[in-house]
Amino acid sequence: MTNEKIRNVAIIAHVDHGKTSLVNEMLKQGHVFRENQVVEDRVMDSNALEKERGITILAKNTSCVYNGVKINIIDTPGHADFGGEVERVLKMVDGVLLLVDAFEGPMPQTRFVLQKALDLNLKVVVVVNKIDKPDARVKEVIDEVLELFLELDANEDQLNSPFVFCSAKLGTASLDANSVGTNLEPLFETIIKSVPAPKGDETGPLQLLISSAEHNDYVGRLAVGKITRGSVKEGQNIVVCNFYEPEKQRKAKIVSLFVFEGLKRVQVKQGPVGEIVCVAGLEEVKIGDTICGEEDATPIEFVKIAEPSIEMTFMVNNSPLAGTEGKFVTSRHLRDRLYKEAVKDLSLKVSDGPTADTFIVRGRGEMHLSILIENMRRDGYEFQVSMPKVLIKEIDGVKCEPIDRLYLDVPEDAVGVVMNKMGVRKGELVGMIPHGNRMKMEFMIPSRGLFGFKSELLTDTRGEGVINSIFDSYQPYKGEIQRRDVGSLVAHEDGEAIVYGLYNAQERGDLFIGAGTKVYAGMVVGENPKGGDIVVNVCKKKHLSNMRSSGADEALRLTPPKILSLEEAIEFIGDDELLEITPKNVRIRKTILDHTMRLREKGKMLRGEI
């Protein structure tokens, strides 16, 4: 049977194409909020980091009601590093809204998420957003979307997907490309008409595939999934099983049951077939598990999540300032948090390192891991991380590395310097299209060649460059790539940075710290543009004498320090450096703090003894 009172849809698109803004308007016009209620922009981006960065990081469930039909909506991230969030939720829905910007058209992540939707044979509704923009090119974008469907081998039914034209900002939609519309009714009507109602045997034994899991301090583990067979009741005895581990079955009991109504989880006694529900009380349940009735424990196959492409080593902080700023500082704290994170994020792989206080963390990209690091430091964790490295594989006896497809949109006068940078980073040009006074360029480049490139691109293009990349494939190793052409200014001794010491040090390069900052021997306090490491004494005081004039120190003028963000610091660190993360500071340090020991190790490397 089909449950005609429910529609389950996910909104998928490239980053910044307006998914969360559209959900906002759908909730408003679906009467989720009171008439006089003040609703902030991007209400679904509830995480503090999401609000700050203006991006969606976690897929989230919500719902609204239109003409008696409940529409369960899943808002997904658009950034390639969080593609695992999109992959895991697509098993919960029967259709997707594919959002495409009316100016930019299909982008790298548009291709990725559409491919996943087509593979699962989901019904697609194409939504061309931002048609009210003056530079919108709606007709060309329609053609580009249809070309993308053909490239991805869509079947005839998928090629006939309906198009809706809307402005998420204005909260309007239309079925006519030349009309903006007055409200979102055409979109709601298209969803109800085109997206199939969920099917399932209402009288059969329970089958509920878990697609999302999180921890709540009050009710424990919360698991979210769609009921594909039967119905679920509060207090029901069930069996938890997994398609890939058929021998591991365990009995449990559903303590509490919730459904999504607007932005809230509402407790209910029973959930019908086709409904997306949230169950509490199953402590060991994980994403990909199937909750079944006791009479028939048949698991459902879960979607395979793409493998991580980079890794970093997380370790306990052992610097001279360790334990002075963080709340959670031990290896037990670090281990518990990382393994708990891996349960709810399928793209993240965590394993124990070579020593008891190190852990290998693998993710989809630099941003993926930097968001994890930022969340942990905000929660009071103190630890260290190593330089990110790509995961090398041996395929048919050949050493292979991950290759990304890179899309650049740069001003014409910056093409030369971009080509030069790409050459150094082993990038191969595969396409170049002029677009007004700008150039769209496509490269195939090793993933490691992108480390630190974004900040360089913004500098080279005076902030006008646009960069997008997505993992393409594993290809034979492309050879050595110089990671950075600058060296480090390293502190000589423990103490506090003094104006006099900083004044003498700033002649050597750009400083990362200001006066009054606590430093220790081996801490990186700046960069040397000429390359190579230089030891500087930023704690040096001016010797006093009876001939010293009272205003002599006033003449010392310090250049404002270059304060690195977390991402910039991750991009900066080299092989012999670590990043010290605390709730209050991000410090770069040498792995070996003692200067003499560092020189000995370097000598051994040059002689080939290591």
Secondary structure as UniProt FT lines:
FT   TURN            4..5
FT   STRAND          6..13
FT   TURN            15..16
FT   HELIX           19..29
FT   TURN            30..31
FT   TURN            35..36
FT   TURN            41..44
FT   HELIX           48..53
FT   STRAND          60..66
FT   TURN            67..68
FT   STRAND          69..75
FT   HELIX           80..82
FT   HELIX           83..89
FT   HELIX           90..92
FT   STRAND          95..101
FT   TURN            102..104
FT   HELIX           108..119
FT   TURN            120..121
FT   STRAND          123..129
FT   TURN            131..132
FT   TURN            134..135
FT   HELIX           138..151
FT   TURN            152..153
FT   HELIX           156..159
FT   STRAND          163..167
FT   TURN            168..171
FT   STRAND          172..174
FT   TURN            177..178
FT   HELIX           185..194
FT   TURN            202..203
FT   STRAND          207..216
FT   TURN            217..219
FT   STRAND          220..229
FT   STRAND          232..233
FT   TURN            234..235
FT   STRAND          237..242
FT   TURN            243..244
FT   TURN            246..247
FT   STRAND          250..253
FT   STRAND          256..261
FT   TURN            262..263
FT   STRAND          264..267
FT   STRAND          270..271
FT   TURN            273..274
FT   STRAND          276..280
FT   TURN            283..284
FT   TURN            287..288
FT   STRAND          289..293
FT   TURN            294..295
FT   STRAND          310..316
FT   TURN            320..323
FT   HELIX           331..344
FT   TURN            346..347
FT   STRAND          349..352
FT   TURN            356..357
FT   STRAND          358..363
FT   HELIX           366..378
FT   TURN            379..380
FT   STRAND          383..385
FT   STRAND          389..390
FT   STRAND          393..395
FT   TURN            396..397
FT   STRAND          398..411
FT   HELIX           412..414
FT   HELIX           415..424
FT   TURN            425..426
FT   STRAND          428..435
FT   TURN            436..437
FT   STRAND          438..446
FT   HELIX           447..450
FT   TURN            451..452
FT   HELIX           453..460
FT   TURN            461..463
FT   STRAND          466..476
FT   STRAND          487..491
FT   STRAND          495..496
FT   HELIX           499..505
FT   TURN            506..508
FT   STRAND          510..511
FT   TURN            515..516
FT   STRAND          518..519
FT   TURN            521..522
FT   STRAND          523..528
FT   TURN            529..530
FT   STRAND          534..536
FT   TURN            538..539
FT   TURN            546..547
FT   TURN            550..551
FT   HELIX           553..555
FT   HELIX           566..572
FT   TURN            575..576
FT   STRAND          577..581
FT   STRAND          586..590
FT   HELIX           595..606
FT   TURN            607..608
//
